[in-house]
């Protein structure tokens, strides 16, 4: 459901963008560019491991990001792209099975594929830690690690302004700092906007 809504929202933005999306991603993603991004999303626990019982965790989150582009676009053809490195503060509000929060910081790497201009697909990975009040059978501690990997699409709606929609696979655990630490995985979706400053 979250992925479907994210896809519909991106499609609506693409349809409304019209000629304003004339910005060339290869020009926008130049070395030294700073990106300020605002992202919101949500997710639900999956059960890839096939456990007999899970907590049916669901949540919403906000993940602003401050990034820099350390390199000019690299590669040729399909592989032409740009590496984004950044820090992503992370706030996650759990809705089920009971209200709780997680607040922390992630390091983020994102590779933007620029050959499909004006749309630019991306791959990303994030890792970080957080304080949390979540207390479920899968994890019970005041600290948690978060690992994420994702894919998505971006589109310039104006020069220096891009919208994004993506999917992230999220893993939460406490690294065996406390017990229990079965951890849990979630499927998440995100919608965002990025501002490019050179």
JOQUI-V418474 format. One line per field, one symbol per residue. ss: DSSP state (H for helix, E for strand, L for the rest). psi: psi as a letter, one per 20 degrees, with the letter a starting at -180 (. if undefined). burial: + if it has 24 or more other C-alpha atoms within 12 Angstrom, else -. Layout:
ss: ???
psi: ???
burial: ???
//
This chain:
ss: LHHHHHHHHHHHHHHHHHHHHHLLHHHHLLLLLEEEEEEEEEEEELLLLLLLLLLLLEEEEELLEEEELLLLLELLHHHLEEEEEEEEEEEEEEEELLLEEEEEEEEEEEEEELLLLLEEEEEEEEEEEEEELLEELLEELLEEEEEEEEEEEEEEEELLEEEEEEEEEEEEELLLLLLLELLEEEEEEEEEEEEEEL
psi: gghgggghgggghghihbiikipohhhhlqpipppoqpqqarrqprlhikqhprilpqrqrpnqqprqoiqrqrrrchipapppprpnqpppophqiqprrppbpqppppoppjikpipoqqqqqqqarqqqjpnrhhpnriqqqppqqrqaqqpoirpjpqqqprpppppprjkkhrqrlhrqqqpqqqprppppp.
burial: -++--++--+--++------+-++++-++++-++++++++++++++-------++++++++++++++++---+------+++++++++++++++-----+++++++++++++++--++++++++++++++++-+++-+++++++++++++++++++++++++++++++++++++------++++++++++++++++--
//
